[in-house]
């Protein structure tokens, strides 16, 4: 067993090293940055993976249509797709899209927008950044996108992302959509 003074000195040196390793640096960060399709559903296999106040299947918005439909144990972003029920033709409106990330190193990335017939397809991505210290923790992040639909009628907003299963590790495509009225 180490004497108290020696143990305290070793502990303070370790803490200083850890703090300095997590602090800012003037050297350029050489780690690569990557962009991935956003995670819209996560199956952890653990019912208690997130705190009770976080997103869950039991609180899924009934106005949204999922494919595949979320099942027990699937985590959803707290705001997977938020848009007005009715919009004006030719006028931009805001759509909020949420995703789930595995650490604070992930931020909302660009969202690709395409249109076909009466459907607007939104494909969000998340970007892994290495310019800061971050911890591994499940987080909900969101982004807003401006959308304009030119002609009146019923339209569909569709968000395409990924469903990730942590154990065993796998992923598959997932979509969530909402019908809106264009006047």
C-alpha positions in Angstrom: 0.0 0.0 0.0 1.3 3.5 -0.9 1.7 6.2 1.7 -1.1 8.8 1.6 1.0 11.6 0.3 2.4 9.4 -2.6 -1.1 8.1 -3.5 -2.5 11.7 -3.5 0.3 12.8 -5.8 -0.3 10.0 -8.2 -4.0 10.6 -8.2 -3.6 14.3 -8.9 -1.2 13.6 -11.7 -3.7 11.2 -13.3 -6.5 13.7 -13.0 -4.4 16.4 -14.5 -3.5 14.1 -17.4 -7.1 13.2 -18.1 -8.2 16.8 -17.9 -5.5 18.0 -20.2 -6.2 15.1 -22.6 -9.8 16.3 -22.9 -9.0 20.0 -23.2 -8.5 22.2 -26.2 -5.4 21.8 -28.2 -3.6 24.1 -30.6 -2.5 21.2 -32.8 -4.8 20.3 -35.7 -7.0 17.3 -35.2 -6.0 14.6 -37.7 -8.9 12.2 -37.0 -11.3 11.8 -40.0 -14.8 13.3 -40.0 -17.6 11.1 -41.3 -21.2 11.6 -42.3 -23.8 8.9 -41.9 -27.5 8.6 -42.6 -29.4 9.6 -39.4 -30.7 6.9 -37.0 -34.5 7.2 -36.6 -35.0 4.0 -34.6 -32.6 2.2 -32.3 -33.2 -1.3 -30.8 -31.0 -1.6 -27.8 -32.4 -4.9 -26.4 -32.6 -3.1 -23.0 -35.9 -1.7 -21.9 -34.3 0.8 -19.6 -31.6 2.1 -22.0 -32.9 5.7 -21.7 -34.4 7.6 -18.8 -38.2 7.4 -18.5 -38.6 11.0 -19.8 -36.9 10.2 -23.1 -38.5 8.9 -26.4 -40.1 5.5 -26.5 -42.5 3.5 -28.5 -45.3 4.1 -26.0 -45.1 7.8 -26.8 -44.8 7.6 -30.5 -46.8 10.2 -32.4 -49.9 8.5 -33.8 -50.0 11.0 -36.7 -46.8 9.5 -38.0 -46.6 6.3 -40.1 -43.5 4.2 -39.6 -42.0 1.5 -41.9 -41.1 -0.7 -40.2 -43.4 0.1 -37.3 -41.6 0.5 -34.0 -41.9 -2.4 -31.5 -41.2 -2.8 -27.8 -37.7 -1.9 -27.0 -37.3 0.5 -30.0 -36.1 4.0 -29.1 -37.3 6.9 -31.3 -36.1 10.5 -31.4 -38.2 12.8 -29.3 -39.2 14.7 -32.4 -38.7 12.3 -35.4 -40.8 14.5 -37.8 -42.6 17.6 -36.8 -44.5 19.7 -39.4 -47.7 21.6 -39.6 -50.9 19.7 -40.5 -51.8 22.4 -43.1 -49.6 24.7 -45.2 -50.1 27.2 -48.0 -49.1 26.3 -51.5 -46.0 28.0 -52.7 -45.0 29.3 -49.2 -42.0 27.8 -47.3 -42.7 26.0 -44.0 -40.4 24.5 -41.4 -40.0 20.8 -40.8 -38.1 19.5 -37.8 -36.4 16.2 -38.0 -34.8 14.3 -35.0 -32.3 11.5 -34.8 -30.5 9.5 -32.2 -26.7 9.6 -31.8 -24.4 7.6 -29.7 -22.1 10.4 -28.4 -21.7 14.1 -28.1 -19.3 14.0 -31.1 -22.2 13.7 -33.5 -24.0 16.8 -34.8 -26.9 17.3 -37.2 -25.6 17.3 -40.8 -27.1 18.2 -44.1 -30.5 17.0 -45.2 -31.1 16.0 -48.9 -34.5 17.0 -50.3 -36.1 15.4 -53.3 -39.7 15.6 -54.7 -41.7 13.1 -56.7 -45.4 13.5 -57.4 -47.0 14.5 -54.1 -44.2 13.3 -51.9 -41.3 15.3 -50.4 -38.4 12.9 -49.4 -36.1 14.2 -46.7 -32.9 12.3 -46.0 -31.1 13.7 -43.0 -27.5 12.9 -42.1 -25.4 13.2 -38.9 -21.8 14.3 -38.9 -19.1 12.9 -36.6 -16.9 15.7 -35.5 -13.6 15.4 -33.6 -13.0 19.0 -32.7 -14.0 18.6 -29.1 -14.0 16.1 -26.2 -17.2 14.1 -26.0 -18.6 11.2 -24.1 -20.6 8.1 -25.2 -24.2 8.7 -24.3 -27.5 8.4 -26.3 -28.7 11.8 -27.4 -31.5 13.2 -29.4 -30.5 15.9 -31.9 -32.6 17.8 -34.4 -32.4 20.0 -37.4 -34.9 22.2 -39.2 -35.5 22.2 -43.0 -37.5 24.7 -45.0 -39.8 23.0 -47.5 -42.1 24.4 -50.1 -44.9 22.6 -51.9 -46.2 24.3 -55.0 -49.6 22.9 -55.6 -52.7 22.4 -53.4 -53.9 19.0 -52.3 -52.8 16.2 -50.0 -49.0 15.7 -49.7 -46.7 13.4 -47.9 -43.6 14.3 -46.0 -41.3 11.2 -45.8 -38.1 11.0 -43.8 -35.7 8.2 -44.7 -33.1 7.1 -42.1 -31.7 4.0 -40.4 -32.8 1.5 -37.8 -29.9 0.3 -35.8 -29.8 -2.7 -33.6 -27.0 -2.7 -31.0 -27.0 -6.4 -30.2 -26.4 -8.1 -32.5 -25.1 -5.2 -34.5 -27.1 -4.6 -37.6 -28.9 -1.9 -39.4 -31.7 -1.5 -42.0 -33.6 1.4 -43.7 -36.5 3.0 -41.9 -39.0 5.7 -43.0 -41.4 7.9 -41.1 -44.0 10.0 -42.9 -46.8 12.5 -42.3 -49.7 13.5 -44.5 -50.2 17.3 -44.8 -52.9 19.4 -46.5 -51.6 22.0 -48.9 -54.1 24.9 -49.5 
